[in-house]
Amino acid sequence: MGTPWERGSGGEGADGGGRGQAPGAVDEASDEERLLMSPGAYAAAAVALLLIGLVGFISNLLVMILMCKNKQLWTPLNAILFNLVCSDFSVSVLGNPITLTAALFRRWIFGRTVCVIYGFFMSLLGIASITTLMVLSFERYVMISKPFHVRRLSQKGALALIGAIWVYSLVLTTPPLFGWGDYVNESANISCSVNWESKTMSATTYIIFLFAMGLVVPVIVICFSYMNIIWTMKKNAITMGRVTKAETRVAFMVFVMIVAFLVAWTPYSVLALLVAFGDASLVSPGIAVVPALMAKSSICYNPVIYVGLNTQFRSAWHKLLRVRAVSETSQEVGGEHTAMLSPSHYMSHTLLEGGAG
C-alpha cells in the first residue's frame, strides 16, 4: 500500500535517492493510478479550497484596506500584524488557485518546477506566520512582564522584527532548493510540500531541522511568554498597574490567534511526522487531505479575530461602515434633490408660474 502523500509517484526506488518520481511524471500514469481519491472526494476538496480561498482573500483584503485607510491603526504592533495579514493574503492569491485547479483536474498538472516553487512559497509563508505569532507573543511578554525595564516598540523596531521574521523563514525553507530535503507532491496529488516520505539521511535530517526550528522553538517561546504573562498578572498587582487594559486585551487577542493557528496546523504536523517516522500506509489519501485543508484554512481566522477582539480594528471597521452608510444616504438624498431640480421639473414649474401671471 502506498502513502497518502505521493502514492503513484514511484516511491523511493524511482531514482534511488528517495525523492520519488517527479510530479509531472504522473501524466503518463493510467486514470486509475491518477485518482488517489474518489471523484466525490476531489470535488469536496475543490469546494473547500474555493471557500477557503474566497474567504481568505476577501477578509484579509478588507483588513489591508482598513489599515491603509486608517492611519491610527499604524502602530508598531499593528505593523507586525499587517505582516501576518500580507502572508495570509499571499496564500489565498498564490496558493489556493493552484491547488484548486489541481483538485478540479484530480491530479497535479503543473509539472515539477511549479511544484517546487509552490512548495517553497507555501512553506515560507507558513513558517513566516508562526514566527510572526512567536514574535507577537514575546513582545506581549516583555510589555506586560517587564513594563519598567523596556521602552515601547518603535516603528523602526517593528520593521527590524519583520525583516528578521522573513530572514528566519528563508533560512528554514530554502535548503530543499539546494539539495537538503526536497519539495514534492502531497495531499492526494493536488498540492506540494516538503518530502515527508523519503527515508534518506538528507530528507530525515532536514525534517528534524524544520520541525525543531519551525514548530518546536516557536511553541516553546509562545508557551514561555504566556506562562510568564499569566504569572505576572497573578503575582504582582502593583506592577500590573502600569499595564493598561488595552495591553491585556491585545495579549488575549494574540493568544486566540495562536490557538487558532495551532488548531489548524497541528493535525497536519502530526500527519507529517507519521509519514516521516511512522507507517504512512495506515492513512489513506482521502484522510490525509483533511489536515492539509485544515492548515490552509488558517488564513481565514485572523481577520475575524482582529475585528472581534481588537478595539482599534473594531472601531475603525464601524467607522468605515458608518462613512459608507452616510455616503450612500447622501447620494440618495442628492439624487432626489437633483431629480426635484431637473430640467423637466424646472420647465413645468416655470410654465405654471407663467400661466398664473
Residue frames as qw, qx, qy, qz and C-alpha x, y, z in Angstrom:
[[0.000, 0.887, 0.462, 0.000, 0.00, 0.00, 0.00],
 [0.421, 0.476, -0.017, 0.772, 1.33, 3.44, -0.97],
 [0.245, -0.307, -0.436, 0.810, 1.45, 6.58, 1.08],
 [0.155, 0.822, 0.521, -0.171, -1.14, 9.35, 1.24],
 [0.122, -0.787, 0.142, 0.588, 1.44, 11.86, 0.04],
 [0.177, 0.583, -0.582, -0.539, 2.98, 10.51, -3.14],
 [0.676, 0.114, 0.724, -0.071, 1.08, 7.37, -4.00],
 [0.694, 0.635, 0.331, 0.072, 1.61, 6.58, -7.63],
 [0.146, 0.949, -0.265, -0.088, 4.73, 8.73, -7.82],
 [0.722, 0.483, -0.479, 0.126, 7.12, 5.86, -7.87],
 [0.829, -0.549, -0.055, 0.094, 8.32, 5.68, -4.25],
 [0.377, -0.799, 0.388, 0.264, 11.91, 5.79, -3.15],
 [0.707, -0.081, 0.597, 0.370, 13.13, 3.34, -5.71],
 [0.536, 0.803, 0.259, -0.019, 12.24, 5.62, -8.61],
 [0.387, 0.857, -0.255, 0.226, 15.53, 7.45, -8.60],
 [0.787, 0.031, -0.444, 0.428, 17.49, 5.66, -5.94],
 [0.218, 0.301, -0.334, 0.866, 17.60, 8.83, -3.89],
 [0.135, -0.424, -0.771, 0.456, 14.34, 8.54, -2.04],
 [0.134, 0.252, 0.050, -0.957, 12.76, 11.57, -3.69],
 [0.526, 0.476, 0.660, -0.244, 10.23, 9.64, -5.70],
 [0.439, 0.414, 0.570, 0.558, 9.13, 10.26, -9.26],
 [0.054, -0.051, 0.036, 0.997, 8.84, 13.83, -10.45],
 [0.371, 0.426, 0.535, -0.629, 5.32, 15.24, -10.07],
 [0.462, 0.494, -0.281, -0.681, 4.98, 15.80, -13.83],
 [0.104, 0.216, -0.944, -0.225, 5.51, 12.10, -14.46],
 [0.385, 0.267, 0.778, -0.418, 2.01, 11.26, -13.27],
 [0.505, 0.490, -0.150, -0.694, 0.80, 12.44, -16.70],
 [0.396, 0.320, -0.807, -0.300, 1.94, 9.09, -18.06],
 [0.192, 0.008, 0.912, -0.362, 0.05, 7.09, -15.49],
 [0.165, -0.395, -0.814, -0.392, -3.30, 5.49, -16.14],
 [0.371, -0.556, -0.136, -0.732, -6.52, 7.08, -14.92],
 [0.808, -0.463, -0.362, -0.044, -6.76, 4.51, -12.14],
 [0.684, -0.106, -0.288, 0.661, -3.30, 5.44, -10.85],
 [0.104, 0.409, -0.004, 0.907, -4.03, 9.16, -11.05],
 [0.531, -0.576, -0.183, -0.594, -7.17, 9.03, -8.96],
 [0.290, 0.168, -0.779, 0.530, -5.88, 8.68, -5.43],
 [0.274, 0.209, 0.617, -0.707, -9.34, 9.57, -4.08],
 [0.323, 0.549, 0.768, 0.068, -12.87, 9.14, -5.33],
 [0.169, 0.474, 0.351, 0.790, -14.23, 11.81, -7.72],
 [0.386, -0.809, -0.379, -0.230, -16.55, 12.94, -4.94],
 [0.651, -0.574, -0.109, 0.485, -13.61, 13.46, -2.58],
 [0.437, 0.075, 0.237, 0.864, -11.81, 15.57, -5.18],
 [0.081, -0.663, -0.427, -0.610, -14.97, 17.61, -5.69],
 [0.543, -0.781, -0.302, 0.069, -15.33, 18.13, -1.93],
 [0.619, -0.343, 0.034, 0.705, -11.69, 19.21, -1.71],
 [0.267, 0.348, 0.349, 0.828, -12.23, 21.65, -4.59],
 [0.284, -0.789, -0.399, -0.372, -15.27, 23.18, -2.88],
 [0.637, -0.672, -0.174, 0.336, -13.36, 23.51, 0.40],
 [0.551, -0.110, 0.172, 0.809, -10.39, 25.13, -1.37],
 [0.089, 0.574, 0.407, 0.705, -12.70, 27.53, -3.20],
 [0.433, -0.828, -0.322, -0.153, -14.39, 28.62, 0.04],
 [0.674, -0.515, -0.039, 0.528, -11.08, 28.93, 1.89],
 [0.468, 0.138, 0.272, 0.830, -9.59, 30.94, -0.95],
 [0.054, -0.691, -0.390, -0.606, -12.54, 33.32, -1.25],
 [0.538, -0.806, -0.245, 0.003, -12.95, 33.89, 2.49],
 [0.689, -0.378, 0.044, 0.617, -9.20, 34.28, 2.99],
 [0.378, 0.311, 0.307, 0.816, -8.86, 36.65, 0.04],
 [0.160, -0.753, -0.353, -0.531, -11.82, 38.88, 0.90],
 [0.606, -0.758, -0.223, 0.089, -11.28, 39.02, 4.67],
 [0.657, -0.333, 0.075, 0.672, -7.55, 39.73, 4.52],
 [0.295, 0.419, 0.331, 0.792, -8.04, 42.25, 1.71],
 [0.287, -0.833, -0.338, -0.330, -10.62, 44.10, 3.82],
 [0.653, -0.661, -0.082, 0.361, -8.18, 44.27, 6.74],
 [0.567, -0.005, 0.228, 0.791, -5.46, 45.59, 4.41],
 [0.060, 0.634, 0.370, 0.676, -7.83, 48.25, 3.04],
 [0.489, -0.816, -0.303, -0.048, -8.93, 49.11, 6.57],
 [0.659, -0.493, 0.015, 0.568, -5.34, 49.66, 7.68],
 [0.433, 0.202, 0.314, 0.820, -4.44, 51.66, 4.58],
 [0.097, -0.711, -0.390, -0.577, -7.43, 53.98, 5.09],
 [0.548, -0.817, -0.119, -0.135, -6.90, 54.49, 8.83],
 [0.408, 0.621, -0.475, 0.471, -3.53, 55.93, 9.86],
 [0.505, -0.593, 0.395, -0.488, -4.38, 55.44, 13.54],
 [0.988, -0.087, 0.073, -0.104, -4.03, 51.69, 13.02],
 [0.723, 0.516, -0.333, 0.314, -0.37, 52.01, 12.05],
 [0.541, -0.749, 0.361, -0.131, 1.09, 51.29, 15.45],
 [0.083, 0.566, -0.818, -0.064, 4.31, 49.24, 15.66],
 [0.463, -0.017, 0.856, -0.231, 2.38, 46.21, 16.90],
 [0.680, 0.544, 0.343, -0.352, -0.19, 46.50, 14.12],
 [0.356, 0.713, -0.522, -0.305, 2.64, 46.74, 11.59],
 [0.124, -0.284, 0.951, -0.011, 3.65, 43.22, 12.65],
 [0.554, 0.342, 0.672, -0.352, 0.01, 42.14, 12.42],
 [0.543, 0.703, -0.107, -0.446, -0.07, 43.61, 8.91],
 [0.097, 0.516, -0.827, -0.201, 2.87, 41.35, 8.05],
 [0.343, 0.071, 0.921, -0.172, 0.74, 38.37, 9.06],
 [0.557, 0.598, 0.339, -0.466, -2.19, 39.67, 7.02],
 [0.383, 0.693, -0.460, -0.402, 0.03, 40.01, 3.94],
 [0.091, -0.298, 0.948, 0.057, 1.29, 36.46, 4.44],
 [0.445, 0.311, 0.790, -0.284, -2.23, 35.04, 4.67],
 [0.506, 0.705, 0.064, -0.493, -3.38, 37.14, 1.71],
 [0.192, 0.592, -0.701, -0.348, -0.47, 35.81, -0.36],
 [0.283, -0.019, 0.958, -0.047, -1.53, 32.23, 0.37],
 [0.506, 0.548, 0.551, -0.373, -5.04, 32.98, -0.90],
 [0.429, 0.784, -0.174, -0.414, -3.68, 34.60, -4.08],
 [0.226, 0.612, -0.734, -0.187, -0.68, 32.39, -4.88],
 [0.151, -0.204, 0.957, -0.141, -1.54, 29.06, -3.30],
 [0.532, 0.275, 0.658, -0.457, -5.25, 28.31, -3.33],
 [0.635, 0.571, -0.123, -0.506, -5.90, 28.86, -7.07],
 [0.312, 0.478, -0.805, -0.159, -3.18, 26.36, -7.99],
 [0.166, -0.048, 0.944, -0.282, -4.37, 23.71, -5.54],
 [0.576, 0.398, 0.396, -0.594, -8.00, 24.31, -6.54],
 [0.574, 0.551, -0.411, -0.444, -7.12, 23.77, -10.20],
 [0.170, 0.322, -0.931, 0.017, -5.28, 20.56, -9.34],
 [0.365, 0.132, 0.796, -0.465, -8.29, 19.33, -7.36],
 [0.638, 0.493, 0.098, -0.583, -10.59, 20.04, -10.31],
 [0.569, 0.518, -0.589, -0.246, -8.26, 18.06, -12.61],
 [0.940, -0.301, 0.069, -0.148, -7.88, 15.40, -9.87],
 [0.873, -0.041, 0.041, 0.483, -4.09, 15.47, -10.21],
 [0.272, -0.732, 0.164, 0.603, -1.10, 17.80, -10.30],
 [0.680, 0.627, 0.334, 0.179, -0.91, 19.25, -13.82],
 [0.062, 0.990, -0.116, -0.057, 1.76, 21.93, -13.41],
 [0.742, 0.484, -0.351, 0.304, 4.97, 19.91, -13.57],
 [0.765, -0.237, -0.353, 0.484, 7.98, 19.53, -11.33],
 [0.322, 0.250, -0.127, 0.904, 9.25, 23.13, -11.41],
 [0.376, -0.527, -0.130, -0.751, 5.95, 24.68, -10.33],
 [0.809, -0.428, -0.403, -0.021, 5.64, 22.00, -7.64],
 [0.644, -0.093, -0.317, 0.690, 8.98, 23.03, -6.14],
 [0.054, 0.329, -0.018, 0.943, 8.16, 26.75, -6.36],
 [0.578, -0.521, -0.303, -0.550, 4.71, 26.21, -4.86],
 [0.810, -0.359, -0.418, 0.199, 6.05, 24.01, -2.06],
 [0.490, 0.059, -0.256, 0.831, 8.75, 26.55, -1.24],
 [0.121, -0.382, -0.035, -0.915, 6.45, 29.58, -1.13],
 [0.683, -0.509, -0.337, -0.400, 3.73, 27.84, 0.88],
 [0.775, -0.274, -0.393, 0.412, 6.32, 26.59, 3.37],
 [0.325, 0.200, -0.151, 0.912, 7.89, 30.06, 3.54],
 [0.334, -0.470, -0.135, -0.806, 4.53, 31.73, 4.23],
 [0.784, -0.451, -0.405, -0.133, 3.57, 29.11, 6.81],
 [0.683, -0.164, -0.345, 0.623, 6.84, 29.48, 8.72],
 [0.115, 0.319, -0.038, 0.940, 6.55, 33.28, 8.48],
 [0.524, -0.557, -0.302, -0.569, 3.09, 33.08, 10.07],
 [0.803, -0.480, -0.333, 0.122, 4.08, 31.04, 13.11],
 [0.572, 0.022, -0.203, 0.795, 7.30, 33.08, 13.50],
 [0.102, -0.487, -0.093, -0.862, 5.22, 36.28, 13.49],
 [0.691, -0.580, -0.292, -0.317, 2.99, 34.83, 16.21],
 [0.785, -0.231, -0.314, 0.482, 6.09, 33.90, 18.20],
 [0.312, 0.235, -0.093, 0.916, 7.38, 37.49, 17.93],
 [0.366, -0.560, -0.205, -0.715, 3.99, 38.92, 18.92],
 [0.788, -0.508, -0.347, -0.032, 3.75, 36.66, 21.97],
 [0.676, -0.125, -0.254, 0.680, 7.27, 37.58, 23.11],
 [0.083, 0.398, 0.034, 0.913, 6.52, 41.28, 22.61],
 [0.575, -0.605, -0.268, -0.481, 3.44, 40.91, 24.81],
 [0.817, -0.347, -0.341, 0.309, 5.55, 39.13, 27.44],
 [0.476, 0.104, -0.162, 0.858, 8.10, 41.96, 27.50],
 [0.146, -0.479, -0.129, -0.856, 5.46, 44.70, 27.67],
 [0.688, -0.553, -0.245, -0.401, 3.41, 43.06, 30.42],
 [0.872, -0.331, -0.255, 0.255, 6.06, 41.28, 32.48],
 [0.590, -0.223, -0.050, 0.774, 8.78, 43.96, 32.32],
 [0.170, 0.883, 0.370, 0.233, 6.96, 47.29, 31.88],
 [0.310, -0.928, 0.079, 0.190, 9.51, 49.28, 33.92],
 [0.603, -0.441, 0.490, 0.449, 12.59, 47.95, 32.13],
 [0.441, 0.186, 0.642, 0.599, 11.81, 48.36, 28.43],
 [0.219, 0.372, -0.062, -0.900, 10.63, 51.04, 26.09],
 [0.716, 0.450, 0.400, -0.354, 7.66, 50.53, 23.84],
 [0.640, 0.151, 0.591, 0.467, 8.28, 49.03, 20.44],
 [0.111, 0.625, -0.146, -0.759, 9.05, 51.71, 17.84],
 [0.755, 0.582, 0.036, -0.301, 8.20, 51.68, 14.15],
 [0.342, 0.680, -0.647, -0.044, 11.86, 51.07, 13.29],
 [0.324, -0.298, 0.862, -0.251, 11.94, 48.24, 15.81],
 [0.753, 0.296, 0.458, -0.368, 8.81, 46.71, 14.26],
 [0.659, 0.676, -0.255, -0.208, 10.32, 46.90, 10.76],
 [0.072, 0.584, -0.804, 0.089, 13.51, 45.27, 12.04],
 [0.539, -0.067, 0.777, -0.319, 11.47, 42.44, 13.57],
 [0.781, 0.494, 0.180, -0.336, 9.53, 41.96, 10.33],
 [0.462, 0.698, -0.538, -0.096, 12.81, 41.73, 8.43],
 [0.176, -0.414, 0.867, -0.215, 14.13, 39.20, 10.95],
 [0.736, 0.156, 0.525, -0.399, 10.95, 37.13, 10.59],
 [0.783, 0.581, -0.065, -0.214, 11.44, 36.77, 6.84],
 [0.248, 0.659, -0.708, 0.063, 15.17, 36.08, 7.10],
 [0.429, -0.241, 0.810, -0.319, 14.47, 33.35, 9.67],
 [0.795, 0.330, 0.365, -0.355, 11.73, 31.88, 7.47],
 [0.625, 0.679, -0.355, -0.150, 14.01, 31.86, 4.43],
 [0.032, -0.552, 0.820, -0.150, 16.76, 30.09, 6.37],
 [0.563, -0.039, 0.756, -0.333, 14.29, 27.33, 7.25],
 [0.739, 0.465, 0.399, -0.281, 12.67, 26.88, 3.84],
 [0.442, 0.770, -0.371, -0.273, 15.42, 27.40, 1.23],
 [0.380, -0.459, 0.797, 0.095, 17.56, 24.28, 1.99],
 [0.727, 0.275, 0.630, -0.018, 15.43, 21.98, -0.24],
 [0.520, 0.841, -0.019, -0.148, 16.19, 24.30, -3.16],
 [0.161, 0.775, -0.610, 0.009, 19.87, 23.42, -2.70],
 [0.628, 0.230, -0.742, -0.047, 19.56, 19.68, -2.14],
 [0.033, 0.064, -0.827, 0.557, 18.93, 19.35, 1.60],
 [0.400, 0.409, 0.657, -0.490, 15.45, 17.86, 1.62],
 [0.075, 0.139, 0.707, 0.690, 13.02, 18.24, -1.26],
 [0.462, 0.282, 0.265, -0.798, 9.62, 19.61, -2.30],
 [0.050, -0.043, -0.922, -0.380, 7.30, 17.02, -3.86],
 [0.499, -0.324, -0.451, -0.665, 3.63, 16.18, -4.36],
 [0.009, 0.067, 0.843, -0.534, 1.39, 15.53, -1.36],
 [0.395, 0.314, 0.444, -0.740, -2.28, 15.55, -0.34],
 [0.663, 0.437, 0.599, -0.099, -3.72, 13.19, -2.95],
 [0.527, 0.135, 0.478, 0.690, -1.51, 14.71, -5.65],
 [0.125, 0.860, 0.399, 0.293, -3.17, 18.15, -5.60],
 [0.230, -0.961, 0.142, -0.057, -0.54, 20.05, -3.62],
 [0.739, 0.354, -0.376, 0.433, 3.20, 20.15, -2.98],
 [0.471, -0.843, 0.186, -0.181, 5.23, 20.43, 0.19],
 [0.152, -0.641, 0.749, -0.067, 8.29, 19.05, 1.94],
 [0.714, 0.149, -0.659, -0.184, 9.06, 15.43, 1.08],
 [0.582, -0.497, 0.447, -0.464, 7.96, 13.88, 4.36],
 [0.979, 0.039, 0.030, -0.196, 8.04, 10.34, 2.97],
 [0.663, 0.549, -0.464, 0.211, 11.67, 9.94, 1.97],
 [0.839, -0.538, 0.000, 0.087, 13.84, 7.99, 4.41],
 [0.683, 0.448, -0.195, 0.543, 17.18, 9.27, 3.13],
 [0.533, -0.361, -0.324, 0.694, 19.61, 10.94, 5.53],
 [0.122, 0.144, 0.154, 0.970, 19.21, 14.26, 3.71],
 [0.394, -0.496, -0.460, -0.622, 15.42, 14.25, 3.94],
 [0.653, -0.522, -0.532, 0.135, 15.30, 12.98, 7.53],
 [0.471, -0.248, -0.252, 0.808, 17.80, 15.49, 8.90],
 [0.028, -0.237, -0.208, -0.948, 16.02, 18.35, 7.13],
 [0.507, -0.548, -0.536, -0.393, 12.65, 17.29, 8.52],
 [0.622, -0.473, -0.448, 0.436, 14.12, 17.21, 12.04],
 [0.308, -0.061, -0.034, 0.949, 15.67, 20.65, 11.49],
 [0.194, -0.374, -0.388, -0.820, 12.43, 22.10, 10.10],
 [0.582, -0.587, -0.536, -0.171, 10.26, 20.76, 12.91],
 [0.591, -0.366, -0.369, 0.618, 12.73, 21.81, 15.60],
 [0.228, -0.149, 0.004, 0.962, 13.19, 25.38, 14.36],
 [0.213, -0.211, -0.437, -0.848, 9.84, 25.90, 12.65],
 [0.615, -0.486, -0.476, -0.399, 7.50, 24.38, 15.24],
 [0.712, -0.387, -0.477, 0.341, 9.17, 23.34, 18.50],
 [0.376, -0.037, -0.195, 0.905, 11.12, 26.57, 19.07],
 [0.212, -0.360, -0.196, -0.887, 8.15, 28.88, 18.30],
 [0.665, -0.504, -0.480, -0.273, 5.83, 26.84, 20.52],
 [0.651, -0.285, -0.432, 0.555, 8.37, 26.90, 23.38],
 [0.177, 0.099, -0.075, 0.976, 8.76, 30.69, 23.07],
 [0.410, -0.428, -0.354, -0.723, 4.99, 31.14, 22.93],
 [0.720, -0.470, -0.510, 0.013, 4.42, 28.93, 25.99],
 [0.533, -0.153, -0.332, 0.764, 7.22, 30.66, 27.90],
 [0.002, 0.256, 0.078, 0.963, 5.81, 34.08, 27.04],
 [0.527, -0.459, -0.332, -0.634, 2.24, 33.36, 28.07],
 [0.721, -0.378, -0.527, 0.245, 3.17, 31.43, 31.19],
 [0.396, -0.095, -0.264, 0.874, 5.13, 34.49, 32.32],
 [0.206, -0.346, -0.218, -0.889, 2.29, 36.82, 31.36],
 [0.666, -0.493, -0.472, -0.301, -0.18, 34.83, 33.45],
 [0.681, -0.282, -0.447, 0.508, 2.29, 34.53, 36.33],
 [0.220, 0.106, -0.112, 0.963, 2.95, 38.29, 36.30],
 [0.371, -0.421, -0.300, -0.771, -0.73, 39.17, 36.19],
 [0.738, -0.480, -0.463, -0.100, -1.47, 36.91, 39.15],
 [0.691, -0.182, -0.383, 0.586, 1.58, 37.74, 41.24],
 [0.326, -0.251, -0.148, 0.899, 2.08, 41.48, 41.20],
 [0.135, 0.819, 0.555, 0.044, -0.92, 43.75, 41.03],
 [0.198, -0.828, 0.044, 0.522, 1.30, 46.80, 41.65],
 [0.299, -0.269, 0.628, 0.666, 3.41, 46.06, 38.59],
 [0.226, 0.454, 0.793, 0.338, 0.28, 45.44, 36.60],
 [0.032, 0.797, 0.359, -0.485, -0.91, 48.92, 37.49],
 [0.024, -0.585, 0.380, 0.716, 1.21, 50.24, 34.66],
 [0.105, 0.062, 0.880, 0.460, -0.19, 47.70, 32.23],
 [0.449, 0.142, 0.030, -0.881, -3.37, 49.06, 30.72],
 [0.719, 0.234, 0.573, -0.317, -6.44, 47.06, 29.88],
 [0.633, 0.685, -0.200, -0.301, -5.58, 47.63, 26.24],
 [0.116, 0.577, -0.808, -0.020, -2.26, 45.78, 26.65],
 [0.446, -0.059, 0.850, -0.275, -4.07, 42.85, 28.26],
 [0.719, 0.492, 0.289, -0.397, -6.71, 42.79, 25.52],
 [0.493, 0.691, -0.480, -0.222, -4.02, 42.70, 22.84],
 [0.118, -0.400, 0.902, -0.115, -2.27, 39.86, 24.68],
 [0.609, 0.192, 0.687, -0.347, -5.56, 37.93, 24.72],
 [0.668, 0.643, -0.044, -0.372, -6.09, 38.61, 21.01],
 [0.286, 0.621, -0.722, -0.103, -2.62, 37.29, 20.16],
 [0.353, -0.179, 0.884, -0.249, -3.30, 34.23, 22.34],
 [0.712, 0.401, 0.433, -0.380, -6.52, 33.49, 20.42],
 [0.551, 0.705, -0.355, -0.270, -4.64, 33.88, 17.13],
 [0.018, 0.496, -0.867, 0.045, -2.02, 31.40, 18.32],
 [0.538, 0.059, 0.775, -0.326, -4.65, 28.88, 19.44],
 [0.713, 0.570, 0.145, -0.382, -6.45, 29.18, 16.09],
 [0.396, 0.686, -0.585, -0.173, -3.19, 28.68, 14.20],
 [0.140, -0.345, 0.916, -0.147, -2.19, 25.63, 16.24],
 [0.660, 0.241, 0.592, -0.394, -5.66, 24.08, 15.93],
 [0.684, 0.648, -0.085, -0.322, -5.43, 24.48, 12.16],
 [0.424, 0.678, -0.600, -0.022, -1.85, 23.23, 11.79],
 [0.446, -0.436, 0.742, -0.244, -1.43, 20.56, 14.49],
 [0.880, 0.187, 0.399, -0.179, -3.28, 17.77, 12.60],
 [0.685, 0.698, -0.204, 0.034, -1.11, 18.41, 9.54],
 [0.006, 0.729, -0.648, 0.219, 2.06, 18.40, 11.66],
 [0.679, -0.242, 0.647, -0.249, 1.09, 15.13, 13.34],
 [0.885, 0.400, 0.218, -0.096, 0.36, 13.50, 9.99],
 [0.459, 0.792, -0.392, 0.093, 3.65, 14.78, 8.55],
 [0.259, -0.587, 0.732, -0.232, 5.53, 13.23, 11.47],
 [0.828, 0.033, 0.517, -0.217, 3.63, 9.97, 10.98],
 [0.790, 0.612, -0.029, -0.015, 4.60, 9.91, 7.31],
 [0.250, 0.800, -0.512, 0.185, 8.23, 10.81, 8.10],
 [0.047, -0.468, 0.813, -0.344, 8.87, 8.49, 11.03],
 [0.603, 0.009, 0.669, -0.435, 5.95, 6.06, 11.18],
 [0.346, 0.202, 0.873, 0.278, 3.81, 3.88, 8.94],
 [0.229, 0.285, -0.126, -0.922, 2.32, 6.23, 6.37],
 [0.265, -0.084, -0.831, -0.482, 0.37, 3.42, 4.69],
 [0.065, -0.406, -0.827, 0.383, -2.09, 3.46, 7.59],
 [0.175, 0.609, 0.242, -0.735, -3.51, 6.76, 6.32],
 [0.525, 0.514, 0.611, 0.296, -5.49, 6.90, 3.07],
 [0.254, 0.196, 0.224, 0.920, -5.20, 9.88, 0.68],
 [0.267, -0.671, -0.481, -0.496, -8.79, 10.86, 1.47],
 [0.601, -0.718, -0.283, 0.207, -7.95, 11.17, 5.15],
 [0.608, -0.184, 0.036, 0.771, -4.57, 12.78, 4.51],
 [0.180, 0.478, 0.314, 0.800, -6.10, 15.65, 2.55],
 [0.379, -0.809, -0.427, -0.139, -8.27, 16.75, 5.52],
 [0.560, -0.624, -0.089, 0.538, -5.37, 18.02, 7.71],
 [0.409, 0.071, 0.320, 0.852, -3.92, 19.80, 4.67],
 [0.079, -0.664, -0.471, -0.576, -7.24, 21.61, 4.14],
 [0.508, -0.783, -0.322, 0.159, -7.38, 22.48, 7.84],
 [0.557, -0.345, 0.073, 0.751, -3.90, 24.00, 7.63],
 [0.221, 0.312, 0.415, 0.826, -4.88, 26.04, 4.58],
 [0.240, -0.773, -0.522, -0.270, -7.98, 27.32, 6.40],
 [0.511, -0.494, -0.294, 0.639, -5.77, 29.18, 8.90],
 [0.224, 0.127, 0.212, 0.943, -5.73, 32.18, 6.53],
 [0.254, -0.588, -0.534, -0.552, -9.43, 32.78, 7.27],
 [0.541, -0.591, -0.552, 0.229, -9.34, 33.15, 11.06],
 [0.442, -0.200, -0.208, 0.849, -7.12, 36.13, 11.83],
 [0.059, -0.317, -0.233, -0.917, -9.24, 38.88, 10.20],
 [0.558, -0.581, -0.490, -0.332, -12.24, 37.76, 12.27],
 [0.665, -0.426, -0.389, 0.474, -10.08, 37.77, 15.41],
 [0.300, 0.101, -0.024, 0.948, -8.71, 41.26, 14.65],
 [0.270, -0.412, -0.271, -0.827, -12.15, 42.81, 14.25],
 [0.675, -0.506, -0.498, -0.200, -13.69, 40.80, 17.07],
 [0.737, -0.497, -0.286, 0.358, -11.03, 41.29, 19.76],
 [0.453, -0.049, -0.005, 0.890, -9.05, 44.40, 18.80],
 [0.060, 0.785, 0.451, -0.420, -10.89, 47.59, 19.74],
 [0.059, -0.554, 0.328, 0.763, -8.81, 49.63, 17.28],
 [0.020, 0.016, 0.833, 0.553, -9.77, 47.43, 14.35],
 [0.028, 0.561, 0.825, -0.070, -13.37, 47.17, 15.50],
 [0.032, 0.765, 0.251, -0.593, -13.84, 50.94, 15.86],
 [0.016, -0.427, 0.514, 0.744, -12.13, 51.53, 12.51],
 [0.047, 0.214, 0.911, 0.348, -14.41, 48.95, 10.90],
 [0.035, 0.708, 0.655, -0.264, -17.52, 50.54, 12.42],
 [0.019, -0.684, 0.060, 0.727, -16.29, 53.95, 11.30],
 [0.046, -0.179, 0.726, 0.663, -15.78, 52.69, 7.77],
 [0.032, 0.452, 0.879, 0.147, -19.29, 51.22, 7.71],
 [0.004, 0.762, 0.426, -0.488, -20.77, 54.47, 9.05],
 [0.029, -0.535, 0.333, 0.776, -18.92, 56.53, 6.44],
 [0.033, 0.062, 0.853, 0.517, -20.14, 54.20, 3.73],
 [0.017, 0.611, 0.785, -0.099, -23.71, 54.37, 5.03],
 [0.007, -0.749, -0.168, 0.640, -23.60, 58.17, 5.23],
 [0.064, -0.346, 0.567, 0.745, -22.10, 58.34, 1.73],
 [0.029, 0.290, 0.889, 0.354, -24.85, 56.14, 0.29],
 [0.008, -0.727, -0.609, 0.316, -27.52, 58.15, 2.11],
 [0.049, -0.646, 0.103, 0.755, -26.04, 61.40, 0.80],
 [0.050, -0.102, 0.738, 0.665, -26.06, 60.02, -2.72],
 [0.011, 0.516, 0.850, 0.105, -29.70, 59.01, -2.38],
 [0.044, -0.788, -0.369, 0.491, -30.69, 62.40, -0.96],
 [0.097, -0.511, 0.359, 0.775, -28.59, 64.17, -3.58],
 [0.092, 0.140, 0.842, 0.512, -30.22, 62.12, -6.30],
 [0.010, 0.699, 0.709, -0.095, -33.69, 63.01, -5.06],
 [0.089, -0.758, -0.094, 0.640, -32.71, 66.69, -4.84],
 [0.120, -0.282, 0.594, 0.744, -31.30, 66.59, -8.37],
 [0.078, 0.397, 0.861, 0.307, -34.48, 64.98, -9.64],
 [0.022, -0.785, -0.511, 0.349, -36.54, 67.73, -7.98],
 [0.001, -0.792, 0.139, 0.594, -34.45, 70.34, -9.79],
 [0.541, 0.092, 0.689, 0.474, -34.27, 68.51, -13.10],
 [0.008, 0.085, -0.365, -0.927, -34.90, 70.47, -16.34],
 [0.255, -0.411, -0.755, -0.443, -38.34, 68.96, -16.84],
 [0.345, -0.635, -0.602, 0.339, -39.38, 69.89, -13.32],
 [0.212, -0.403, -0.038, 0.890, -37.96, 73.41, -13.72],
 [0.067, -0.097, -0.545, -0.830, -39.75, 73.94, -17.06],
 [0.307, -0.550, -0.747, -0.213, -43.10, 72.75, -15.71],
 [0.339, -0.602, -0.437, 0.576, -42.67, 74.97, -12.68],
 [0.133, -0.243, 0.182, 0.943, -41.88, 77.97, -14.95],
 [0.160, -0.294, -0.679, -0.654, -44.90, 77.32, -17.18],
 [0.333, -0.631, -0.692, 0.108, -47.17, 77.16, -14.16],
 [0.268, -0.538, -0.212, 0.771, -45.80, 80.45, -12.91],
 [0.042, -0.059, 0.420, 0.904, -46.21, 81.97, -16.37],
 [0.233, -0.463, -0.752, -0.407, -49.80, 80.76, -16.59],
 [0.333, -0.649, -0.571, 0.378, -50.54, 82.15, -13.17],
 [0.206, -0.381, 0.013, 0.901, -49.13, 85.50, -14.21]]
